[in-house]
Amino acid sequence: MKQGLEINKSGKLSFCKRGMAFVLRPKMNSIQLTLVTSLILVAFYNNVFWSEILKIAAGSQQNQFFLASIFLLLVAFINLFLSLVSFKYILKPSVILILFVATFAAYFMKTYGIIIDESMVKNVLAINVDDFSELLNVKMLYYLVVLGVIPSFLVLRSEIRYKPFVRELFMALGAVLTSMVVLVVILVLFYKDYISLGKNYNYVRHLLNPVSPLYEVFSFARRTVTNGKVVVRPIGEDARIAKTWQERGKKNLVILVVGEAARARNFSLNGYERKTNLFLEKEDVLNFTNTYSCGTVTTTSLPCMFSHFGRESFSDFKADRHEGLLDVLSHAGVQVLWRENNSGCKGVCKRVETEDMAGLQVADLCASGECQDMILLQGLQKYIDQTAKDTFIVLHQKGSYGPEYYRRSPPGFKAFVPECKTNQLQECQAEELLNAYDNTIVYTDYFLSQVIDLLKKNSEQFNVAMLYLSDYGESLGEKNIYLHGLPYIIAPDEQKHIPFILWFADAFLKGSHIDKSCLQKKVNEELSHDNLFPSVLGLMGVKTEMYNKDLDIFAGCRQ
């Protein structure tokens, strides 16, 4: 092939573009394109997977032949499925789609240490535009161009030499059979190694890119389509407020604050060296130090904590088909309100009164393009003034949602500086990242104190109480892991250990016959989201067959 300079017909020198043309417009058949794509995906889009495999191999007897077999196995596996779409009109779009899926998966797994599983896919699909915009940065653009745009451009430019349909069909079948033979041979030769890997390190399958994200997306889509119209099964229709509670003199007003991505270790109430709870330390609160979340993403934790299913038996399927805590309270005649300053209630508040505060335009609270959590108290007193029933209010915070932690606290609450002011967390100094996150806890501390002040103002009319607990925790670079979302079984303590704080007016404790000193003795016992459902029912005096006394943290302290 001629390259470089050549003499044209006019006798002048000109640059020969044939070599460049081959690079920008490669020629191949469909089988070659699927194989090349498979090789590239395994080699260049799976850095996180290979890093983990090498760590595992370093501490075991795995040999180089086994590692090579993993490479060939993945190439054959991806090539098998690509061969099924290796036909004119669908091959290029399929390859380009897979390249972009693999690009985004590679970026998020590498940058934040997340794993692509069912809960993460559901969480991503539920994300709103504002939350997604916080993830945009130069590094993502680099990944998008290098791993997404450029390879896709070459695929579009490539000249695929298609055969007549029948021959293409036989070629595809041949590629599928060849891939299957390679898979079988490898699995037979290294059977024990793969069994050991799957048994001891099952989580690595979630690192396979794009196998895991595509599998989870298709599984989610299949369940959504096949499930059809979801019929919600009522629970707790027998719920009622016990007569003894009706004679207590005043109605109950309880506010539950659902935190976001707040981890227990950064609360000074739990012994954290930084003073992040200056306001709550002045209040007579009960701080439960050993509480754990139901999941590590909102789409799992939020429905789970309001469900009567415990973490061990909870599933999205069950949650979608059963009413939850708020419905049972409504059946009992309790007035329920959900106020939102996050990305939605994930189905929890479907059947109760809901107010979305995130879209309000209040100058001093929404100046930064999003509303600070104090927006949740805007006009709430007016609502309380209009109720004469037992009332349960949920305030869903923006809290400590990342990666742009610095946006979650207003200027007057920057107790720790300098802050990390980028969503590329791995590029920040550890102290700057910690400063930005701790400032979100400082602001949450202030917000909770304002909730308590609001309740105090209404203590003449109501027996008042506040509960606060987060949906899950957060990783801030420990073991090079950021944000949240790891499968529960391997998620670090930072993503599961959450704050749980209670405040009661004396009249509430007296009217509910709760011995506070008894509760104080329980503050170090291990609790979880599983305790919320029965504890709230007990606290509100609701009698129902759905009530589980064994999980009610107040049951043993009622006189």
ChimeraX attribute file (.defattr): number of C-alpha atoms within 10 A of each C-alpha:
attribute: neighborCount
match mode: 1-to-1
recipient: residues
	/A:1	5
	/A:2	9
	/A:3	11
	/A:4	12
	/A:5	12
	/A:6	13
	/A:7	11
	/A:8	11
	/A:9	7
	/A:10	6
	/A:11	8
	/A:12	9
	/A:13	12
	/A:14	11
	/A:15	11
	/A:16	16
	/A:17	13
	/A:18	14
	/A:19	13
	/A:20	12
	/A:21	11
	/A:22	12
	/A:23	13
	/A:24	15
	/A:25	18
	/A:26	16
	/A:27	15
	/A:28	13
	/A:29	15
	/A:30	25
	/A:31	22
	/A:32	16
	/A:33	23
	/A:34	26
	/A:35	19
	/A:36	13
	/A:37	22
	/A:38	22
	/A:39	19
	/A:40	16
	/A:41	22
	/A:42	22
	/A:43	14
	/A:44	14
	/A:45	23
	/A:46	21
	/A:47	18
	/A:48	20
	/A:49	20
	/A:50	20
	/A:51	11
	/A:52	14
	/A:53	18
	/A:54	13
	/A:55	11
	/A:56	15
	/A:57	16
	/A:58	11
	/A:59	8
	/A:60	9
	/A:61	10
	/A:62	15
	/A:63	11
	/A:64	10
	/A:65	10
	/A:66	17
	/A:67	15
	/A:68	10
	/A:69	18
	/A:70	20
	/A:71	16
	/A:72	18
	/A:73	21
	/A:74	21
	/A:75	24
	/A:76	23
	/A:77	18
	/A:78	21
	/A:79	26
	/A:80	24
	/A:81	15
	/A:82	25
	/A:83	25
	/A:84	15
	/A:85	18
	/A:86	26
	/A:87	18
	/A:88	15
	/A:89	9
	/A:90	10
	/A:91	19
	/A:92	22
	/A:93	15
	/A:94	13
	/A:95	22
	/A:96	20
	/A:97	13
	/A:98	21
	/A:99	24
	/A:100	20
	/A:101	17
	/A:102	24
	/A:103	25
	/A:104	20
	/A:105	24
	/A:106	26
	/A:107	22
	/A:108	15
	/A:109	20
	/A:110	18
	/A:111	18
	/A:112	21
	/A:113	21
	/A:114	24
	/A:115	27
	/A:116	29
	/A:117	21
	/A:118	19
	/A:119	23
	/A:120	24
	/A:121	18
	/A:122	18
	/A:123	16
	/A:124	15
	/A:125	11
	/A:126	14
	/A:127	13
	/A:128	12
	/A:129	9
	/A:130	11
	/A:131	16
	/A:132	10
	/A:133	10
	/A:134	16
	/A:135	15
	/A:136	13
	/A:137	12
	/A:138	10
	/A:139	13
	/A:140	17
	/A:141	14
	/A:142	13
	/A:143	16
	/A:144	17
	/A:145	15
	/A:146	13
	/A:147	22
	/A:148	21
	/A:149	18
	/A:150	12
	/A:151	18
	/A:152	21
	/A:153	13
	/A:154	15
	/A:155	21
	/A:156	17
	/A:157	16
	/A:158	19
	/A:159	15
	/A:160	20
	/A:161	12
	/A:162	15
	/A:163	14
	/A:164	8
	/A:165	11
	/A:166	9
	/A:167	11
	/A:168	18
	/A:169	16
	/A:170	11
	/A:171	17
	/A:172	22
	/A:173	15
	/A:174	15
	/A:175	24
	/A:176	20
	/A:177	14
	/A:178	15
	/A:179	23
	/A:180	17
	/A:181	13
	/A:182	18
	/A:183	20
	/A:184	14
	/A:185	14
	/A:186	17
	/A:187	17
	/A:188	11
	/A:189	12
	/A:190	15
	/A:191	13
	/A:192	11
	/A:193	15
	/A:194	16
	/A:195	13
	/A:196	11
	/A:197	18
	/A:198	13
	/A:199	10
	/A:200	11
	/A:201	13
	/A:202	11
	/A:203	17
	/A:204	17
	/A:205	16
	/A:206	21
	/A:207	24
	/A:208	24
	/A:209	29
	/A:210	24
	/A:211	19
	/A:212	20
	/A:213	24
	/A:214	18
	/A:215	15
	/A:216	19
	/A:217	18
	/A:218	12
	/A:219	14
	/A:220	15
	/A:221	12
	/A:222	11
	/A:223	12
	/A:224	12
	/A:225	10
	/A:226	8
	/A:227	11
	/A:228	8
	/A:229	8
	/A:230	11
	/A:231	10
	/A:232	12
	/A:233	12
	/A:234	13
	/A:235	18
	/A:236	21
	/A:237	15
	/A:238	13
	/A:239	22
	/A:240	18
	/A:241	20
	/A:242	14
	/A:243	11
	/A:244	10
	/A:245	16
	/A:246	13
	/A:247	10
	/A:248	16
	/A:249	11
	/A:250	20
	/A:251	22
	/A:252	27
	/A:253	26
	/A:254	25
	/A:255	22
	/A:256	19
	/A:257	22
	/A:258	22
	/A:259	25
	/A:260	25
	/A:261	28
	/A:262	30
	/A:263	26
	/A:264	30
	/A:265	18
	/A:266	23
	/A:267	22
	/A:268	18
	/A:269	23
	/A:270	15
	/A:271	12
	/A:272	13
	/A:273	11
	/A:274	14
	/A:275	17
	/A:276	24
	/A:277	22
	/A:278	15
	/A:279	17
	/A:280	22
	/A:281	14
	/A:282	9
	/A:283	11
	/A:284	11
	/A:285	17
	/A:286	19
	/A:287	21
	/A:288	24
	/A:289	23
	/A:290	18
	/A:291	22
	/A:292	26
	/A:293	27
	/A:294	23
	/A:295	28
	/A:296	27
	/A:297	27
	/A:298	25
	/A:299	24
	/A:300	26
	/A:301	22
	/A:302	26
	/A:303	26
	/A:304	29
	/A:305	26
	/A:306	24
	/A:307	24
	/A:308	24
	/A:309	18
	/A:310	17
	/A:311	18
	/A:312	8
	/A:313	9
	/A:314	18
	/A:315	14
	/A:316	13
	/A:317	11
	/A:318	15
	/A:319	21
	/A:320	17
	/A:321	13
	/A:322	17
	/A:323	23
	/A:324	26
	/A:325	23
	/A:326	27
	/A:327	24
	/A:328	24
	/A:329	28
	/A:330	19
	/A:331	20
	/A:332	23
	/A:333	16
	/A:334	22
	/A:335	19
	/A:336	21
	/A:337	19
	/A:338	22
	/A:339	24
	/A:340	24
	/A:341	24
	/A:342	22
	/A:343	18
	/A:344	19
	/A:345	18
	/A:346	16
	/A:347	14
	/A:348	22
	/A:349	23
	/A:350	13
	/A:351	13
	/A:352	15
	/A:353	12
	/A:354	16
	/A:355	13
	/A:356	15
	/A:357	22
	/A:358	21
	/A:359	13
	/A:360	14
	/A:361	14
	/A:362	14
	/A:363	9
	/A:364	12
	/A:365	17
	/A:366	18
	/A:367	12
	/A:368	12
	/A:369	11
	/A:370	19
	/A:371	25
	/A:372	25
	/A:373	27
	/A:374	20
	/A:375	23
	/A:376	25
	/A:377	15
	/A:378	14
	/A:379	9
	/A:380	13
	/A:381	13
	/A:382	9
	/A:383	10
	/A:384	17
	/A:385	10
	/A:386	8
	/A:387	12
	/A:388	14
	/A:389	16
	/A:390	22
	/A:391	22
	/A:392	22
	/A:393	21
	/A:394	22
	/A:395	23
	/A:396	26
	/A:397	26
	/A:398	24
	/A:399	25
	/A:400	28
	/A:401	22
	/A:402	24
	/A:403	23
	/A:404	20
	/A:405	25
	/A:406	24
	/A:407	22
	/A:408	25
	/A:409	23
	/A:410	19
	/A:411	10
	/A:412	7
	/A:413	15
	/A:414	18
	/A:415	19
	/A:416	17
	/A:417	14
	/A:418	14
	/A:419	22
	/A:420	23
	/A:421	16
	/A:422	18
	/A:423	20
	/A:424	19
	/A:425	22
	/A:426	16
	/A:427	10
	/A:428	15
	/A:429	13
	/A:430	15
	/A:431	14
	/A:432	17
	/A:433	25
	/A:434	20
	/A:435	20
	/A:436	27
	/A:437	30
	/A:438	27
	/A:439	26
	/A:440	26
	/A:441	25
	/A:442	23
	/A:443	26
	/A:444	28
	/A:445	18
	/A:446	19
	/A:447	23
	/A:448	22
	/A:449	20
	/A:450	16
	/A:451	19
	/A:452	21
	/A:453	12
	/A:454	15
	/A:455	24
	/A:456	16
	/A:457	12
	/A:458	15
	/A:459	19
	/A:460	11
	/A:461	15
	/A:462	24
	/A:463	26
	/A:464	27
	/A:465	25
	/A:466	22
	/A:467	21
	/A:468	18
	/A:469	25
	/A:470	30
	/A:471	31
	/A:472	31
	/A:473	31
	/A:474	29
	/A:475	24
	/A:476	22
	/A:477	16
	/A:478	11
	/A:479	9
	/A:480	12
	/A:481	20
	/A:482	22
	/A:483	22
	/A:484	27
	/A:485	26
	/A:486	25
	/A:487	20
	/A:488	15
	/A:489	8
	/A:490	8
	/A:491	18
	/A:492	19
	/A:493	16
	/A:494	23
	/A:495	28
	/A:496	27
	/A:497	23
	/A:498	32
	/A:499	27
	/A:500	24
	/A:501	20
	/A:502	15
	/A:503	23
	/A:504	21
	/A:505	18
	/A:506	15
	/A:507	17
	/A:508	23
	/A:509	17
	/A:510	16
	/A:511	17
	/A:512	21
	/A:513	14
	/A:514	19
	/A:515	15
	/A:516	16
	/A:517	10
	/A:518	14
	/A:519	18
	/A:520	14
	/A:521	11
	/A:522	19
	/A:523	18
	/A:524	12
	/A:525	12
	/A:526	11
	/A:527	20
	/A:528	21
	/A:529	25
	/A:530	22
	/A:531	21
	/A:532	22
	/A:533	25
	/A:534	25
	/A:535	20
	/A:536	23
	/A:537	24
	/A:538	21
	/A:539	19
	/A:540	23
	/A:541	22
	/A:542	26
	/A:543	19
	/A:544	21
	/A:545	11
	/A:546	18
	/A:547	19
	/A:548	16
	/A:549	15
	/A:550	12
	/A:551	16
	/A:552	20
	/A:553	20
	/A:554	23
	/A:555	17
	/A:556	14
	/A:557	17
	/A:558	14
	/A:559	10
